[in-house]
Amino acid sequence: MGNFRKVTALSIAMLVAFSFNVRAGDYYSPGPADDAPEVTVVEFGTGWYLRGDVGYTDAIDPDFSLGGTPTGLDLGNANTFSIGAGYQVNQFFRIDGTLEQFANLGFSDRRVIGCGTWNHDASALTPEIPITGTCNEAQAIAVGATTVMLNGYFDLGNFAGFTPYVGAGAGAAYVRWEDYTLVGTCAITNPVDCQNSGVTSMYNSTNASNTGWKAAGSVMAGFAYDLTRNLKLDLGYKFTYIGGGSAVDNIPNGAGFSNLNYDSFQIHQVKVGLRYEIW
């Protein structure tokens, strides 16, 4: 009987101890695992973007001169196309590089002039032809330019999806002057004028024109509108300056020959384009 009581007491003690351990295990919270795998987050839209723009220009008279005398010639309007890539440095500043094409910037001009003595052909053995009548003169040339620019912009804050900005750029322009054509006719008042009678051609020459690199700069202002998180519509104004030089050499000018020079291109431009943030 005594043994039975001892066994029963020992059994009860073991059950109590087991129950306490089970309840203590219910409240046990394991610590963090040291070997848990790291999760890498890939972030999109970190500032790099591509851009494309089209524009329409109005060029200020580049002060053409022939032999030092102003001609009054003016460049025409043109269309422009540009592509570029850039980086949004922070909320207020970004930079990009652009390649822009200006087309159809040439001029066409007709005027009535007094004739006098003219060189009608630079290659003629006896180019001087006395003309005492009145002459009509027509000249035309086409010019294109490609600019390579590095630009910086200050974004002035986002207001309901609109971001106004100002900017400036510097770079170079490759100016391509096409063939220059100069045609004149004279109304004869003396039988020896133009060595013929009636109305005849005084000169008709096409000269290969100058092409080369010039310094260029620009200032810009406009605003962007958020079409989506990564796509922006950009509308702005741009003023572009391209350095001057000689457009055509050895043009008949009175009894001699002169170069057609220009001071600079000053181009006003309205542009619209898209900027797409790529990653």
Secondary structure, 3 states (H helix, E strand, C coil): CHHHHHHHHHHHHHHHHHHHHHHHHHCCCCCCCCCCCCCCCCCCCCCEEEEEEEEEEEEECCCCEECCEECCCCCCCEEEEEEEEEEECCCCEEEEEEEEEEECCCEEEEEEEEEEEEECCCCCCCCEEEEEEEEEEEEEECEEEEEEEEEEEEECCCECCEEEEEEEEEEEEEEEECCEEEEEEEECCCCCHHHCCCEEEEEEEEECCCEEEEEEEEEEEEEEEECCCCEEEEEEEEEEEEEEEEEEEEEEECCEEEEEEEEEEEEEEEEEEEEEECC
